[in-house]
């Protein structure tokens, strides 16, 4: 039963990360730390094998390095990089490809939604002879990529090791 509570906590933390990113384009460090600590608690409560837990830790470390490189290149924000690594702890190597795939799909949908929002917003703000093409070319909206990361994490969780570790008789 506690394992179920922990998994629900993970989903709630992902929801908080998405909401925070939409509201302020930030993902608090405390939230990322909570995701990591909840992973450690989940490992203890579910009896995850040590070898598998170490594998999950390595996946988190590798994604932290990749996220740091993306952050250094200005592709994603620092909170996004840290959240990617924290979620990679939960997914491990086996679920990392589906997680990244779902995150990329969700990120594309977020990007399309933000562009549509910016077009409507600038259409009503800009007056004069500015063409729609020039408006679209000038758009560079910030993306709350924490939304995509949270969506990818929640989409992948049901097929992960964690779902198989839950007791059948809930």
N, C-alpha and C positions, 0 to 999 in steps of 0.2 A: 504493500500500500504506500509506503514511503517513497518507493521508486516512482510511482505514478505522480506523487506530489512534486518530486524533483523535476520530472519531465514537464509538468504543467508550469513549474517555476521557470524552466528554460523558455517555454513559449511566451510566458509573460515578460521575461526579460527581453526577448526579441521584439515584442510589441512595444515595450518602453523605448528600446533603441530606435525603432522606426519612428515613433511619435516624436522623440527628442530631435531626431535628425530633420524631420519635416518642420518642426517649430523653430529650431535655432541653428540648423546645419552643424550641430555638434552631437557627439556621442560621449557622454561623461565617462571618465576613467573608472569611476566607481561602478558603473554599470558593466563595463568590460571585466573588471576584477570580480564582480559578482558572478558573471558567466563562468569565469575560470574556477572560482571557488565551488560553484555548484557542480562543475564537472568533477572535481575531486570528491565531493560528497556523493555524487552519483556512482563513482567508481567504487567507493566503500560500500554503499547500500546495495548495489547490484552484484557485488562479488566479481567484478570484471577481472579476468586473468591479468596478472602483472605484465606479461609479455605484450598483451593487447593494449594495456594502459600506456606502456612505454611507446608503443607504436603510435598511439593517438597523440602523445606528447610530442613526438618527432614531427608528426604532420602539422601540429600547431606551430612548432618552431620554424619549419620550412615556410609555412604560409606567412608567418610574421616577417621573415626575411624578404619574401616576395612582396608583401604589402609595404614594407619599408622602402623597397626599390621603387614601387609604384608611387608612393608618397613623395620620395625624393625627386622623382621625375615630374611631379605635379599632376599626376593622373587622378589620384584619389586623395582624400583627406586623411589626417592622422588617425582620427577616430574610426574611420572605415577600415584602415589597415589593421588596427588593433582588434576590431570586432571580427574581421575575417580570420585572424589567428585564433581568437577565442572560440569561434564556431568550429574551426578546423580541429580543435581539441575534441569536440563532441563527435565529429564526423569520422575522423581517422582516415587512413589511406583508402579504404574500400568505398566510402561514401563521398570522398572528396570530389571526384569527377561529376557525379550527379549534382552535388551541392553547387559547384562552380557553374554547371550548366544552367540550373534553375536560377541562380543568382544573375547570370548574364541575361537570361530571358527576361527576368523581372526588371533588371537594369535598363534593358531596351524599352520596356513598357513605361518605366518611370521617365526615361528620356523623351519618349514620344509625348507623354502627358505633359511634361514640363515645356516642351516646345509649343504644343498647342496652347497651353496656358499663357506663355509669353507672347504668342502671336495675338491672342485676344486682348491681353493686357496692353501691349504696345499699340494695337490697332485703335484702341479707345484713348490712349494717351497722346499719340502722335497725330498732329494735324498738319495740314499743308499738302505739299506735292510729293512727299516721300513715297516711293513705290513700295509695294508689298515685298518685292524681291530684295530691295535694300534693307528693309526691316528684318527679313528672314536671315540675310547674310550677316547682319550685325548681332544676331542673337548668340549669346554664350551663357545660357542659364546655368546656375549651380545646380547640381543634382544631389538630392538627399539619398546617397547610395546605401545608407543604412537600411532604407526601406527594402531595397533589393536583396541585401544580405539577409535580413530577417525573413523575407519571403522564401529565399532559397533554403535557409536553415529549417524553417517550418515545413516546407515541402519535402525535404529529405529525411527529416526525423522519423516519420512512420516506417520507412524502409531500412533504418539504421540498426546497428547492434542493440541499441537501447530498447527499441520496440520489441525485439525478440527476447530481451532479458526480462520483460515484464511477466508477472505471473498470469497464467491463463485465466484463473478464477478471480476476477476482480469483483 
